[in-house]
Amino acid sequence: MSKKEKSILSAIAVFMVIIMAGIIGCSFVVESNKNQEYVTQVEGVITLREAKEIALKDAGIEDYSTVQFTSQRQKNEKGICYYDLEFHDLETEYEYEINCSNGEIIASSFDIFDYD
């Protein structure tokens, strides 16, 4: 095999790796085992645990024992990776979108429970 052929094959291999990295880019695996959470993050600076802490701090929740997360996903829309979190405490339901790369809050909302 000539040097030119080796160079071309190397360039193709590098290109394929870049494409695969982009496809995999924003994926992660969450496994639950008796209320323990194991997160394997493929890409991104902010972990799921850190995203939860950012949301809870922003919501002003100090007593974490009253909080239950009902949904927690990592999504990718228009090239932006973010955590989509839904949780509630005893009085309020919250929804947050936290940027995976920098921890910025993209969106947030809350609804106060009406017990009447």
C-alpha distances in whole Angstrom, upper triangle without the diagonal:
4,7,8,6,7,10,11,10,12,15,15,16,19,20,21,22,25,26,26,28,30,31,32,34,37,38,40,41,45,46,50,52,55,56,53,50,46,44,40,39,36,36,39,42,45,45,47,50,50,50,53,55,55,56,59,60,60,62,65,64,65,66,63,65,66,63,61,57,57,54,51,47,45,44,42,43,42,39,42,42,45,48,50,53,56,59,63,66,69,70,67,64,61,58,55,52,50,47,44,42,46,49,50,53,52,55,58,61,64,66,70,71,74,76,79
4,5,5,6,9,10,11,12,14,16,17,18,20,21,23,25,26,27,29,31,32,33,34,38,39,41,43,46,48,52,53,57,57,54,51,48,45,41,40,36,37,39,42,45,46,48,51,50,51,54,55,55,57,59,60,60,62,65,65,66,67,64,66,67,63,62,58,58,55,52,48,45,44,42,43,42,39,42,42,46,48,51,54,57,60,64,66,70,71,68,64,61,58,55,52,50,47,44,42,45,48,50,53,52,55,58,61,64,67,70,71,75,77,80
4,5,5,6,9,10,10,12,14,15,16,18,20,21,23,24,26,27,29,30,31,32,36,37,39,41,45,47,50,52,56,56,53,50,46,43,40,38,34,34,37,39,42,43,46,49,48,48,52,53,52,54,57,57,57,60,62,62,63,64,61,64,65,61,60,56,57,53,50,47,43,43,40,41,40,37,40,40,43,46,49,52,55,58,62,64,68,69,66,62,59,56,53,50,48,44,42,40,43,46,47,50,49,52,56,59,62,65,68,69,73,75,78
4,5,5,6,9,10,11,12,14,15,17,19,20,21,23,25,26,27,29,30,31,35,36,38,41,44,46,50,52,56,56,53,50,46,43,40,38,34,34,36,39,42,43,45,48,48,48,51,52,52,53,56,57,57,59,61,62,63,64,61,63,64,61,59,56,56,52,49,46,42,41,39,40,38,35,38,39,42,45,48,51,54,57,61,64,67,68,65,61,58,55,52,48,46,43,41,39,42,45,46,49,48,51,54,57,60,63,67,68,71,74,77
4,5,5,6,9,10,11,12,14,15,17,18,20,21,23,24,26,27,29,30,34,34,37,39,42,44,48,50,54,54,51,48,44,42,38,36,33,33,36,38,41,42,44,47,47,47,50,52,51,52,55,56,56,58,61,61,62,63,60,62,63,59,58,54,54,50,47,44,41,40,37,38,37,34,37,37,41,44,46,49,53,56,59,62,66,66,63,60,57,53,51,47,46,42,40,38,41,44,46,48,47,50,53,56,59,62,65,67,70,72,75
4,5,5,6,9,10,10,12,14,15,17,18,20,21,23,25,26,27,28,32,32,34,36,40,42,46,48,51,51,48,45,42,39,35,34,30,30,33,35,39,39,42,44,44,44,48,49,49,50,53,54,54,56,58,58,59,60,57,59,61,57,55,52,52,49,45,42,39,38,36,37,36,33,36,36,39,42,45,47,51,54,57,60,64,64,61,58,55,52,49,46,44,40,38,36,39,42,44,47,46,49,52,55,58,61,64,65,68,71,74
4,5,5,6,9,10,11,12,14,15,17,18,20,21,23,25,26,26,30,31,34,36,40,42,45,48,51,51,48,45,41,38,35,33,29,29,31,34,37,38,40,43,43,43,46,47,47,48,51,52,52,54,57,57,58,59,56,58,59,56,54,51,51,48,44,41,38,37,34,35,34,31,34,34,38,40,43,46,50,52,56,59,62,63,60,57,53,50,47,44,42,38,36,34,37,40,42,44,43,46,50,53,56,59,62,64,67,69,72
4,5,5,6,9,10,11,12,14,15,17,18,20,21,23,24,25,29,30,33,35,39,41,45,47,51,50,47,44,41,38,34,32,29,28,31,34,37,38,40,43,42,42,46,47,46,48,51,52,51,54,56,56,58,59,56,58,59,55,54,50,50,46,43,40,36,35,32,34,32,29,32,33,36,39,42,45,48,51,55,58,61,62,59,55,52,49,46,42,41,37,35,34,37,40,41,43,42,45,48,52,55,57,61,62,65,68,71
4,5,5,6,9,10,11,12,14,15,16,18,20,21,22,24,27,28,30,33,36,38,42,44,48,48,45,42,38,36,32,30,27,27,30,32,35,36,38,41,41,41,44,46,45,47,49,50,50,52,55,55,56,57,54,56,57,53,52,48,48,44,41,38,35,34,31,33,31,29,32,32,35,38,40,43,47,50,53,56,60,60,57,54,51,48,45,41,40,37,34,33,36,39,40,43,42,45,47,51,53,56,59,61,64,66,69
4,5,5,6,9,10,11,12,14,15,17,19,20,21,22,26,27,29,31,35,37,40,43,46,46,43,40,36,33,30,28,24,24,27,29,33,34,36,39,38,38,42,43,43,44,47,48,48,50,52,52,53,55,51,54,55,51,50,46,46,43,40,36,33,32,30,32,30,27,30,30,33,36,39,42,45,48,51,54,58,59,55,52,49,46,43,40,38,34,32,30,33,36,38,41,40,43,46,49,52,55,58,59,63,65,68
4,5,5,6,9,10,11,12,14,15,17,19,20,21,24,26,28,31,34,37,41,43,46,46,43,40,36,33,30,28,24,24,26,28,32,33,35,38,37,37,41,42,41,43,46,46,46,49,51,51,52,54,51,53,54,50,49,45,45,42,39,35,32,31,28,29,28,25,28,28,32,34,37,40,44,47,50,53,57,57,54,51,48,44,41,38,36,33,30,28,32,35,36,39,37,40,44,47,50,53,56,58,61,63,66
4,5,5,6,9,10,11,12,14,15,17,18,19,23,24,27,29,33,35,39,41,45,44,42,38,35,32,29,27,23,23,26,29,32,32,34,37,37,37,40,42,41,42,45,46,46,48,51,51,52,53,50,52,53,49,48,44,44,40,37,34,30,29,27,28,26,24,27,27,31,33,36,39,42,45,49,52,56,56,53,49,46,43,40,37,35,32,30,28,32,35,36,38,37,40,43,46,49,52,55,56,59,62,65
4,5,5,6,9,10,11,12,14,15,16,18,21,22,24,27,30,32,36,38,42,42,39,36,32,29,26,24,20,21,24,26,29,30,32,35,35,35,38,40,39,41,43,44,44,46,49,49,50,51,48,50,51,47,45,42,42,38,35,32,29,28,26,27,26,24,26,26,29,32,34,37,41,43,47,50,54,54,51,48,45,42,39,36,34,31,28,27,30,33,35,37,36,39,42,45,48,50,54,55,58,60,63
4,5,5,6,9,10,11,13,14,15,16,20,21,23,26,29,32,35,38,41,41,38,35,31,28,25,23,19,19,21,24,27,28,30,33,33,32,36,37,37,38,41,42,42,44,46,46,48,49,46,48,49,45,44,40,41,37,34,30,27,26,24,26,24,21,24,24,27,30,32,35,39,42,45,48,52,52,49,46,43,40,37,33,31,28,26,24,27,30,32,34,33,36,39,43,45,48,52,53,56,59,62
4,5,5,6,9,10,11,13,14,15,19,20,23,26,29,32,36,38,42,41,38,35,32,29,25,23,19,19,21,24,27,28,30,33,33,32,35,37,36,37,41,41,41,43,46,46,47,49,46,48,49,45,43,40,40,36,33,29,26,25,22,23,22,19,22,22,26,29,31,34,38,41,45,47,51,51,48,45,42,38,36,32,30,27,25,24,27,30,31,33,32,35,38,41,44,47,50,52,55,57,60
4,5,5,6,9,10,11,12,14,17,18,21,23,27,29,33,36,39,39,36,33,30,27,23,21,18,18,21,24,26,27,29,32,32,31,34,36,36,37,40,41,41,43,45,45,47,48,44,46,47,43,41,38,38,34,31,28,24,23,21,22,22,19,22,22,25,27,30,33,36,39,43,46,50,50,47,44,41,37,35,31,30,27,24,24,27,30,31,33,32,34,37,40,43,46,49,50,54,56,59
4,5,5,6,9,10,10,12,15,16,18,21,24,27,31,33,37,36,33,30,27,24,20,18,14,15,18,21,23,24,26,29,29,29,32,33,33,34,37,38,38,40,43,43,44,45,42,44,45,41,39,36,36,32,29,26,22,22,20,22,21,18,20,20,23,25,28,31,34,37,41,44,47,48,45,42,39,35,33,29,28,25,22,21,25,27,29,31,30,33,36,39,41,44,47,49,52,54,57
4,5,5,6,9,10,10,14,15,18,21,25,27,31,34,37,36,34,30,27,24,21,18,14,13,16,19,22,23,25,28,27,27,30,32,31,32,36,36,36,38,41,41,42,44,40,43,44,40,38,35,35,31,28,25,21,20,18,19,18,15,18,17,21,24,26,29,33,36,40,42,46,46,43,40,37,34,31,27,25,22,20,19,22,25,26,28,27,30,33,36,39,42,45,47,50,53,56
4,5,5,6,9,10,13,14,18,20,24,27,30,33,37,36,34,30,27,24,21,18,15,14,17,20,23,23,25,28,28,27,30,32,31,32,36,37,36,38,41,41,43,44,41,43,43,39,38,34,34,30,27,23,20,19,16,17,16,14,17,17,20,23,25,29,32,35,39,42,45,46,42,39,36,32,30,26,25,22,20,19,23,25,27,28,27,29,32,35,38,41,44,46,49,51,54
4,5,5,6,8,11,12,15,17,21,23,27,30,33,33,30,27,24,21,18,16,12,13,16,19,21,22,23,26,26,26,29,31,30,31,34,35,35,37,40,39,41,42,38,40,41,37,35,32,32,28,25,21,18,17,15,18,17,15,17,16,20,22,24,27,30,33,37,40,44,44,41,38,35,31,29,26,24,22,19,19,23,25,26,28,27,29,32,35,37,40,43,44,48,50,53
4,5,5,5,9,10,13,16,20,22,26,29,32,31,29,25,22,19,16,13,9,9,12,16,18,18,20,23,23,23,26,28,27,28,31,32,32,34,37,37,38,39,36,38,39,35,33,30,30,26,23,20,16,16,14,16,16,13,15,14,17,19,22,25,28,31,35,38,41,42,39,36,33,29,27,23,22,19,16,16,19,21,23,25,24,27,30,33,35,38,41,43,46,48,51
4,6,5,8,10,14,17,20,23,27,30,33,32,30,26,23,20,17,14,11,10,12,16,18,19,20,24,23,22,25,27,26,27,30,32,31,33,36,36,38,39,36,38,38,35,33,29,29,25,22,19,15,14,11,13,13,10,12,12,15,18,20,24,27,30,34,37,40,41,37,34,31,28,25,21,20,17,15,15,18,20,22,23,22,25,27,30,33,36,39,41,44,47,49
4,5,8,9,12,15,19,21,25,28,31,30,28,25,22,19,17,14,11,11,14,17,19,19,20,24,24,22,25,28,27,27,31,32,32,33,36,36,38,39,35,37,38,34,32,28,27,24,21,17,14,13,11,13,13,11,13,12,15,18,20,23,26,29,33,36,39,40,37,33,30,27,25,21,21,18,16,16,20,22,23,24,23,25,27,30,33,35,39,40,43,45,48
4,6,6,9,12,15,18,22,25,28,27,25,21,19,16,13,11,8,8,11,15,17,16,17,21,21,20,23,25,25,26,28,30,30,31,34,34,35,36,33,35,35,31,29,26,25,22,19,15,12,12,11,14,15,12,13,12,14,16,18,21,24,27,31,34,37,38,35,32,29,26,23,20,19,17,14,15,19,20,22,23,22,24,27,29,32,34,37,39,42,44,47
4,6,9,13,16,19,22,26,29,27,25,21,19,15,13,10,7,6,8,12,14,14,15,19,19,18,21,23,22,23,26,27,27,29,32,32,33,34,31,33,34,30,28,25,25,21,18,15,11,11,9,12,13,10,10,9,12,14,17,20,23,26,30,33,36,37,33,30,27,24,21,18,16,14,11,11,15,17,19,20,19,22,24,27,30,33,36,37,41,43,46
4,7,11,13,17,20,23,26,24,22,19,17,13,11,8,7,6,7,11,11,12,12,16,16,15,17,20,19,20,23,24,24,26,28,28,30,31,28,30,30,26,25,21,21,18,14,11,7,7,7,10,12,9,9,6,9,10,13,16,19,22,26,29,32,33,30,27,24,20,18,15,13,11,9,10,14,14,16,17,16,19,21,24,26,29,32,34,37,39,42
4,7,10,13,17,20,23,22,20,16,14,11,9,7,6,7,9,13,13,12,12,15,16,15,17,20,20,20,23,25,25,26,29,28,30,30,27,29,29,26,23,20,20,16,13,10,7,8,9,12,15,12,12,9,11,11,13,16,19,22,25,28,32,33,30,26,24,21,19,16,15,14,11,13,16,16,19,19,19,21,22,25,27,29,32,33,37,38,42
4,7,10,13,16,20,18,16,12,10,7,6,5,6,8,10,12,12,10,10,13,14,14,15,18,19,19,22,24,24,25,28,27,28,28,24,26,27,23,21,18,18,15,12,9,7,10,11,15,18,16,15,11,12,11,13,15,18,20,24,26,30,31,28,25,23,20,18,16,15,14,11,14,17,16,19,20,20,21,22,25,26,29,31,32,36,37,41
4,6,10,13,16,15,14,10,8,6,5,7,9,11,13,15,14,12,11,13,16,15,16,19,20,20,22,25,25,26,28,27,28,27,24,25,26,22,20,17,17,14,12,10,9,12,14,18,21,19,18,15,14,13,15,15,18,20,23,26,29,31,28,25,23,21,20,18,17,17,14,17,20,19,22,22,22,23,24,26,27,29,31,32,35,37,40
4,7,10,13,12,10,7,6,5,7,9,11,14,15,16,15,11,9,11,14,14,14,17,19,19,20,23,24,24,26,24,25,24,21,21,22,19,17,14,14,12,10,9,10,13,16,20,23,21,20,16,15,13,14,14,16,17,20,23,26,28,26,23,21,19,18,18,17,18,15,18,20,19,22,22,22,23,23,24,25,27,29,29,33,34,37
4,7,10,10,8,6,5,7,9,12,14,17,18,20,18,14,12,14,17,17,16,19,22,21,22,25,26,26,28,26,26,25,21,21,23,20,17,15,15,14,12,12,14,17,20,23,26,25,24,20,19,16,17,16,18,18,21,23,26,29,27,24,23,22,21,21,20,21,19,22,24,22,25,25,26,26,26,27,27,29,30,30,34,34,38
4,6,6,6,5,7,9,12,15,18,20,21,22,20,16,13,14,18,18,16,19,22,21,21,24,26,25,27,24,24,23,19,19,20,17,15,13,14,13,12,13,16,19,22,25,29,28,26,22,21,17,18,16,17,17,20,21,24,26,25,23,22,21,21,22,21,23,21,24,26,24,26,26,27,27,26,27,26,28,29,28,32,32,35
4,6,5,7,8,12,14,17,20,23,24,24,22,19,16,16,20,21,19,21,24,24,23,26,28,27,29,26,26,24,20,19,21,19,16,16,16,16,16,17,19,23,26,29,33,31,29,26,24,21,21,20,20,20,22,23,25,28,27,25,25,25,25,25,25,26,24,27,29,26,29,29,30,30,29,30,29,30,31,30,33,33,37
4,6,8,11,14,17,20,24,26,26,27,24,20,18,17,21,22,19,21,24,24,23,26,28,27,28,24,24,22,18,17,18,17,15,15,16,17,17,19,21,25,28,31,35,34,32,28,26,23,23,20,20,19,20,21,23,26,26,24,24,25,25,26,26,28,26,29,30,28,30,30,31,31,29,30,29,29,30,29,32,31,35
4,6,10,13,16,19,22,24,24,24,21,18,15,14,18,18,16,17,21,20,19,22,24,23,24,21,21,18,15,13,15,14,12,12,13,14,14,17,19,23,26,29,33,32,29,26,23,20,20,17,17,16,17,18,20,23,22,21,21,21,22,23,23,25,23,26,27,25,27,26,28,27,26,26,25,26,26,26,29,29,32
4,7,10,13,16,20,22,22,22,19,15,13,12,16,17,15,16,20,20,19,22,24,23,24,21,21,19,16,15,17,15,14,13,15,15,14,16,18,22,25,28,32,30,28,24,22,19,19,17,18,17,19,20,22,25,24,23,22,22,22,23,22,24,21,24,25,23,26,25,27,27,26,27,26,28,28,28,31,32,35
4,6,10,12,16,18,18,18,16,12,10,9,13,14,13,15,18,18,18,20,22,22,23,21,21,20,16,16,18,16,14,12,14,13,12,13,15,18,21,25,28,26,24,20,19,15,17,15,16,16,18,20,23,25,24,22,21,20,19,20,19,20,18,21,22,20,23,23,24,25,24,25,25,27,28,28,31,32,36
4,7,10,13,15,16,17,15,11,10,10,13,15,14,16,19,19,20,22,24,24,26,23,24,23,19,20,22,19,17,15,17,16,13,14,14,18,21,24,27,25,23,20,18,16,17,17,19,19,22,23,26,28,27,25,23,22,21,21,19,20,17,20,21,20,23,23,25,26,25,27,27,29,31,31,35,35,39
4,6,10,12,12,13,12,8,7,9,12,12,13,15,17,18,19,21,23,23,25,23,24,23,20,21,23,20,18,15,17,15,12,11,11,15,17,21,24,22,20,16,15,13,15,15,18,18,22,23,27,29,27,24,22,21,19,18,16,17,14,16,18,17,20,21,22,23,23,25,26,29,30,31,35,36,39
4,7,9,11,12,12,9,10,11,14,14,16,18,19,20,22,24,25,26,28,26,27,27,23,25,26,23,21,19,20,18,14,13,12,15,17,20,23,20,19,15,15,14,17,17,20,22,25,27,30,32,30,27,25,23,21,20,18,17,14,15,18,18,21,22,23,24,25,28,29,31,33,34,38,39,43
4,6,7,9,9,7,9,11,12,13,15,17,18,19,21,22,23,25,27,26,27,27,24,26,27,24,22,19,20,18,14,12,10,13,14,18,20,17,16,12,13,12,15,16,20,21,25,27,31,32,29,27,24,22,19,17,15,14,10,12,15,15,18,19,20,22,23,26,28,30,33,34,37,39,43
4,7,10,11,10,12,15,15,16,18,20,20,22,24,25,26,28,30,29,30,31,27,29,31,27,26,22,23,20,16,14,11,13,13,17,19,15,15,12,13,14,17,19,22,24,28,30,34,35,32,29,27,24,21,19,17,15,11,12,15,16,19,21,21,23,25,28,30,33,35,37,40,42,45
4,7,9,9,12,15,14,14,17,19,19,20,23,24,24,26,28,28,29,30,27,30,31,27,26,23,24,20,17,14,11,12,12,15,16,13,12,9,11,13,16,18,22,24,28,30,34,35,32,29,26,23,20,17,15,12,9,9,12,14,16,18,19,21,23,26,29,32,35,36,40,42,45
4,6,7,10,13,12,11,15,16,15,17,20,21,21,23,25,25,26,28,25,28,29,25,24,21,23,20,16,14,10,12,12,15,16,13,11,8,9,11,14,16,20,22,26,28,32,32,29,27,23,21,17,15,12,9,6,5,8,10,13,15,16,18,20,24,26,30,32,34,38,40,43
4,7,10,12,10,10,14,14,13,16,18,19,19,22,23,24,24,26,24,26,28,24,24,21,23,21,17,16,13,14,14,17,18,15,13,11,11,12,16,17,21,22,25,27,31,32,29,27,23,21,18,15,12,9,6,5,7,8,11,14,16,19,20,24,26,29,32,34,37,40,43
4,7,8,6,7,10,11,10,12,15,15,16,18,20,20,21,22,20,23,24,21,21,18,20,18,14,13,11,13,14,17,19,16,13,10,9,9,13,14,17,19,22,23,27,28,25,23,20,18,14,12,9,8,5,6,7,6,10,12,14,16,17,21,23,26,28,30,34,36,39
4,5,5,6,9,10,11,12,14,15,17,18,20,19,20,21,18,21,22,19,18,16,18,15,12,11,10,13,15,18,20,18,15,12,10,9,12,13,16,17,20,22,26,27,24,22,19,17,15,13,10,10,7,9,10,9,13,14,16,18,18,21,23,26,28,29,33,35,38
4,5,5,6,9,10,11,12,14,15,17,18,17,18,19,16,18,19,16,15,12,14,12,8,9,8,12,14,17,20,18,16,12,10,7,10,9,13,14,17,19,23,24,21,19,16,15,12,11,9,11,8,11,12,10,13,13,15,16,16,19,20,23,25,26,30,31,35
4,5,5,6,9,10,11,12,14,15,17,15,16,16,13,15,17,14,14,12,14,13,10,12,12,15,18,21,24,22,19,15,13,10,12,11,13,13,16,17,21,23,21,19,16,15,13,13,11,13,11,14,14,11,14,14,17,18,17,19,20,23,24,26,29,31,34
4,5,5,6,9,10,11,12,14,15,15,15,17,14,17,18,15,16,14,17,15,12,13,13,16,18,20,23,21,17,15,12,10,13,12,15,15,17,19,22,23,21,19,16,16,13,13,10,11,10,11,11,8,11,12,15,16,16,19,20,23,25,26,30,32,35
4,5,5,6,9,10,11,12,14,14,15,17,14,17,18,15,15,12,15,13,10,11,10,13,15,17,20,18,15,12,9,7,9,8,12,12,15,17,21,21,19,17,14,12,9,9,6,8,8,10,10,7,9,9,12,13,13,15,17,20,22,24,27,30,33
4,5,5,6,9,10,11,12,11,13,14,11,14,14,11,11,9,12,11,9,11,12,15,18,20,23,21,18,15,12,9,10,8,10,9,12,14,17,18,16,14,11,11,9,10,9,12,11,14,14,10,12,11,14,14,13,15,15,18,19,21,25,26,30
4,5,5,6,8,10,11,10,10,12,10,13,14,12,13,12,15,15,13,15,15,18,20,22,25,24,20,18,14,12,13,11,13,12,14,14,18,19,17,16,13,13,11,12,10,13,13,15,14,10,12,12,15,15,14,16,16,19,20,22,26,28,31
4,6,5,6,9,10,10,12,14,13,16,17,14,15,14,17,16,14,15,15,17,19,21,23,22,18,16,13,11,12,11,13,13,15,16,19,19,17,16,13,12,10,10,8,11,11,13,11,7,9,8,12,12,11,14,15,19,20,22,26,28,31
4,5,5,6,9,9,11,13,12,15,15,12,13,11,14,13,12,14,14,16,18,20,22,22,18,16,12,10,10,8,10,10,11,13,16,16,13,12,9,9,7,9,8,11,13,15,13,10,10,8,11,10,9,11,11,15,16,19,22,25,28
4,5,5,6,5,8,9,8,12,11,9,11,11,14,14,13,16,17,19,22,23,26,25,22,20,16,13,13,10,11,9,10,10,14,14,12,12,9,11,10,12,11,15,16,18,16,13,13,11,14,14,11,12,12,15,16,18,21,23,26
4,5,5,6,7,10,10,14,14,12,15,14,18,18,17,19,19,22,24,25,27,26,23,21,17,15,16,13,14,13,13,13,16,16,14,15,12,13,12,14,12,15,17,18,16,12,13,11,15,14,12,14,14,17,18,20,23,25,29
4,5,8,10,13,13,17,16,14,16,15,18,18,17,19,19,21,22,23,25,25,21,20,16,15,15,13,14,13,13,14,17,16,14,13,11,11,10,12,11,14,16,18,15,12,11,9,12,11,9,11,12,15,16,19,22,25,27
4,6,9,11,11,14,13,11,14,13,16,16,16,19,20,21,24,24,27,27,23,21,18,16,15,12,12,11,10,10,13,12,10,10,8,10,10,13,13,16,18,21,18,15,14,11,14,12,9,9,9,12,12,15,18,21,24
4,6,9,10,14,13,12,15,16,18,19,19,22,23,25,27,28,30,30,26,24,21,19,18,16,15,13,12,11,13,13,11,13,11,14,13,16,16,19,21,23,20,17,16,14,17,16,13,13,12,14,14,17,20,22,25
4,6,7,10,9,8,12,13,16,18,18,21,22,24,27,28,31,31,27,25,21,19,18,15,14,11,10,8,11,11,10,12,11,14,14,17,17,20,21,23,21,18,18,16,19,17,14,14,13,14,14,16,19,20,24
4,6,9,9,10,13,15,18,20,20,23,24,27,29,31,34,33,29,27,24,21,21,17,17,14,13,11,13,14,14,15,14,17,17,20,19,22,23,25,23,19,20,18,22,21,18,18,16,18,17,19,22,23,26
4,5,6,8,11,14,17,19,19,23,25,28,31,32,35,35,31,28,25,22,21,18,17,13,12,9,11,13,13,15,15,18,18,21,21,24,25,27,25,22,22,21,24,23,20,19,17,18,17,18,21,21,25
4,5,5,8,11,14,16,16,20,22,25,28,30,33,32,28,26,22,19,19,15,14,11,10,8,11,13,13,14,14,16,16,19,19,22,22,25,23,20,21,19,22,21,18,19,17,18,18,18,22,22,26
4,6,8,11,14,17,17,21,24,27,30,32,35,35,31,28,25,21,21,17,16,12,11,9,10,13,14,15,16,18,19,22,22,25,25,28,27,23,25,23,25,24,21,21,19,19,18,18,21,21,25
4,7,10,13,16,17,21,23,26,30,31,34,34,31,28,25,21,20,16,14,10,8,5,6,10,11,12,13,16,18,21,21,25,25,28,27,23,24,22,24,23,19,18,16,16,15,14,17,17,21
4,7,10,12,13,17,20,22,26,27,31,31,27,25,21,17,16,12,10,7,6,4,8,10,10,10,10,13,14,17,18,21,22,25,24,20,21,19,21,19,16,16,14,14,14,14,18,18,22
4,6,9,11,15,18,20,24,26,29,29,26,23,20,16,14,11,9,5,6,6,9,12,11,10,10,12,14,17,18,21,21,25,24,21,22,20,21,19,17,16,14,15,15,14,18,18,22
4,6,7,11,14,17,20,22,26,26,23,20,16,13,11,7,6,4,7,9,12,14,12,10,9,10,11,14,15,18,18,21,22,18,19,17,18,17,15,15,14,15,16,16,19,20,24
4,7,10,14,16,20,21,25,25,23,20,17,13,11,8,6,5,8,11,13,15,13,10,10,10,12,14,16,19,19,23,23,20,21,19,19,17,15,15,14,14,16,15,19,20,23
4,7,10,12,16,18,21,22,19,16,13,10,8,6,5,7,10,14,17,17,15,11,11,9,10,12,13,16,16,20,21,18,19,17,17,15,14,14,14,16,18,18,21,22,26
4,7,10,13,16,19,19,16,13,11,7,6,5,6,9,12,15,19,20,17,14,12,10,10,10,11,13,13,17,18,15,16,15,15,15,14,15,16,18,20,20,24,26,29
4,6,10,13,16,16,14,11,8,6,5,7,9,12,16,19,22,23,20,17,14,12,11,10,11,12,11,15,17,15,16,15,14,15,15,17,18,20,23,23,27,29,32
4,7,10,14,13,10,7,6,4,6,9,12,15,19,22,25,26,23,19,17,14,12,9,9,10,8,12,14,13,14,14,13,14,15,18,20,22,25,26,30,32,35
4,7,10,10,8,6,5,6,7,10,13,17,21,24,27,27,24,20,18,14,12,9,10,10,9,12,15,14,15,14,12,14,15,18,20,23,26,27,30,33,35
4,7,6,5,4,6,9,10,14,17,20,24,27,30,30,27,23,20,17,14,11,11,10,9,11,14,14,15,15,13,14,17,20,22,25,29,30,33,36,38
4,5,5,7,8,11,11,15,18,21,25,28,31,31,27,24,21,17,15,12,13,11,12,13,16,16,15,15,12,14,17,19,22,25,28,30,33,36,38
4,6,8,11,14,15,19,21,25,28,31,35,34,30,27,24,20,18,14,15,13,14,14,16,17,16,16,13,15,19,21,25,27,31,33,36,39,41
4,6,10,13,15,19,22,25,29,32,35,35,31,28,25,21,18,14,14,11,11,11,14,16,15,16,14,16,20,23,26,29,32,34,37,40,43
4,6,10,12,15,19,22,25,28,32,31,28,25,21,18,15,11,10,7,8,9,11,12,12,12,10,13,16,19,23,26,29,31,34,37,40
4,7,10,13,17,20,23,26,30,30,26,23,20,16,13,10,9,6,5,7,10,11,11,12,11,13,16,19,22,25,28,30,33,36,39
4,6,9,13,16,20,22,26,26,22,19,16,13,10,6,5,4,5,8,10,9,9,9,8,10,12,16,18,21,25,26,30,32,35
4,6,10,13,16,19,23,23,20,17,13,10,8,5,5,6,6,10,11,9,10,10,10,11,12,14,16,19,22,24,27,30,33
4,7,10,14,17,21,20,17,14,11,7,6,5,7,9,10,14,15,12,12,10,10,9,10,12,14,16,19,21,24,26,29
4,7,10,13,17,17,14,11,8,6,5,6,8,11,12,16,16,13,13,11,12,10,9,11,12,14,17,18,21,24,27
4,7,11,14,14,11,7,6,5,6,9,11,15,16,19,19,16,16,13,14,12,10,10,10,11,14,14,18,20,23
4,7,10,11,9,6,5,7,9,12,14,17,18,22,21,18,18,15,16,14,12,11,10,11,12,13,16,18,21
4,7,7,6,4,6,9,11,15,17,20,21,25,24,20,20,17,19,16,13,12,9,9,10,10,13,15,18
4,6,6,7,9,12,14,18,19,23,24,27,26,22,22,20,21,19,15,14,11,11,10,10,13,14,18
4,6,9,11,15,17,21,23,26,28,31,30,26,26,23,25,22,18,16,13,12,9,8,11,11,15
4,7,10,14,17,20,22,26,28,31,29,26,25,22,23,20,17,14,10,9,6,6,8,9,13
4,6,10,13,17,19,23,25,28,26,23,22,19,20,17,13,10,7,6,4,6,9,11,14
4,7,10,14,16,20,22,25,24,21,20,17,17,14,11,8,5,5,6,7,11,13,16
4,7,10,13,16,18,22,21,17,16,13,14,11,7,6,4,7,9,11,14,17,20
4,7,10,14,16,19,18,15,14,11,11,8,6,5,6,9,12,14,17,20,23
4,6,10,12,15,15,11,10,7,8,6,4,7,9,12,15,17,21,23,26
4,7,9,12,12,9,9,6,5,5,6,9,12,16,19,21,24,27,30
4,6,9,8,6,6,5,6,7,9,12,15,18,21,23,27,29,32
4,6,6,5,5,6,6,9,12,15,18,22,25,27,30,33,36
4,6,6,8,10,10,13,15,18,21,24,27,29,33,35,38
4,6,8,11,12,15,17,21,24,27,30,32,36,38,41
4,6,9,11,14,16,20,22,26,29,31,35,37,40
4,6,9,12,13,17,19,23,25,28,31,34,37
4,6,9,11,15,18,21,24,27,30,33,36
4,6,7,11,14,18,20,23,26,29,32
4,7,11,14,18,21,24,27,30,32
4,7,11,14,17,20,23,26,29
4,7,11,14,17,20,23,25
4,7,10,13,16,19,22
4,7,10,13,16,18
4,6,9,12,14
4,6,9,12
4,6,9
4,6
4
